[in-house]
Amino acid sequence: MKMNGSQTSSGRPLASRTIRAKAAQHARDAVAVLAEIARDTKAPASDRVAAASALLMHAIEQKAA
């Protein structure tokens, strides 16, 4: 595959790797915030359910990987 300076050998732009790396740096904080919202009895039920769902999806994806 012919590559230019802005792509990896898989054809993905280098920017996607950079974005993924930056997102990984904030993953623990994001999970902690979701857990905090899910446990917050003063938060709207819809927010708590959304946070809990996001946590479960994250756990399932991590287990599958």
C-alpha positions as a LaTeX table, in Angstrom:
\begin{tabular}{lrrr}
\hline
Residue & $x$ (\AA) & $y$ (\AA) & $z$ (\AA) \\
\hline
Met1 & 0.00 & 0.00 & 0.00 \\
Lys2 & 1.35 & 3.37 & $-0.95$ \\
Met3 & 1.47 & 5.69 & 2.06 \\
Asn4 & 1.75 & 9.38 & 2.37 \\
Gly5 & 3.04 & 11.20 & 5.43 \\
Ser6 & $-0.38$ & 11.43 & 7.06 \\
Gln7 & $-1.32$ & 7.74 & 7.13 \\
Thr8 & $-0.19$ & 4.57 & 8.87 \\
Ser9 & 0.49 & 1.31 & 7.06 \\
Ser10 & $-3.10$ & 0.26 & 7.82 \\
Gly11 & $-4.36$ & 3.31 & 5.96 \\
Arg12 & $-5.65$ & 5.02 & 9.08 \\
Pro13 & $-4.76$ & 8.66 & 9.51 \\
Leu14 & $-2.09$ & 9.33 & 12.12 \\
Ala15 & $-4.51$ & 11.73 & 13.81 \\
Ser16 & $-6.76$ & 8.83 & 14.83 \\
Arg17 & $-3.85$ & 7.25 & 16.72 \\
Thr18 & $-3.14$ & 10.56 & 18.44 \\
Ile19 & $-6.79$ & 11.03 & 19.39 \\
Arg20 & $-6.97$ & 7.49 & 20.73 \\
Ala21 & $-3.85$ & 8.05 & 22.85 \\
Lys22 & $-5.24$ & 11.28 & 24.28 \\
Ala23 & $-8.58$ & 9.63 & 25.04 \\
Ala24 & $-6.81$ & 6.81 & 26.86 \\
Gln25 & $-5.11$ & 9.37 & 29.11 \\
His26 & $-8.53$ & 10.53 & 30.32 \\
Ala27 & $-10.29$ & 7.16 & 30.48 \\
Arg28 & $-9.83$ & 6.59 & 34.22 \\
Asp29 & $-11.19$ & 10.03 & 35.05 \\
Ala30 & $-14.14$ & 9.52 & 32.73 \\
Val31 & $-14.99$ & 6.15 & 34.30 \\
Ala32 & $-14.71$ & 7.69 & 37.78 \\
Val33 & $-17.11$ & 10.49 & 36.81 \\
Leu34 & $-19.60$ & 8.01 & 35.35 \\
Ala35 & $-19.45$ & 5.94 & 38.54 \\
Glu36 & $-19.98$ & 9.06 & 40.64 \\
Ile37 & $-23.05$ & 10.04 & 38.62 \\
Ala38 & $-24.45$ & 6.49 & 38.76 \\
Arg39 & $-24.20$ & 6.53 & 42.59 \\
Asp40 & $-25.51$ & 10.08 & 43.05 \\
Thr41 & $-29.01$ & 9.70 & 44.50 \\
Lys42 & $-29.67$ & 13.41 & 43.86 \\
Ala43 & $-28.96$ & 13.09 & 40.12 \\
Pro44 & $-31.91$ & 12.58 & 37.78 \\
Ala45 & $-32.73$ & 8.91 & 37.29 \\
Ser46 & $-32.16$ & 9.20 & 33.55 \\
Asp47 & $-28.62$ & 10.48 & 34.14 \\
Arg48 & $-27.90$ & 7.69 & 36.61 \\
Val49 & $-29.17$ & 5.05 & 34.18 \\
Ala50 & $-27.16$ & 6.56 & 31.31 \\
Ala51 & $-24.00$ & 6.58 & 33.44 \\
Ala52 & $-24.56$ & 3.01 & 34.62 \\
Ser53 & $-25.21$ & 1.86 & 31.04 \\
Ala54 & $-22.02$ & 3.53 & 29.83 \\
Leu55 & $-20.05$ & 1.82 & 32.61 \\
Leu56 & $-21.52$ & $-1.57$ & 31.73 \\
Met57 & $-20.78$ & $-1.10$ & 28.03 \\
His58 & $-17.20$ & $-0.12$ & 28.87 \\
Ala59 & $-16.82$ & $-3.22$ & 31.05 \\
Ile60 & $-18.22$ & $-5.48$ & 28.34 \\
Glu61 & $-15.96$ & $-3.98$ & 25.67 \\
Gln62 & $-12.89$ & $-4.33$ & 27.91 \\
Lys63 & $-13.74$ & $-7.95$ & 28.63 \\
Ala64 & $-14.19$ & $-8.72$ & 24.92 \\
Ala65 & $-10.86$ & $-7.15$ & 23.99 \\
\hline
\end{tabular}
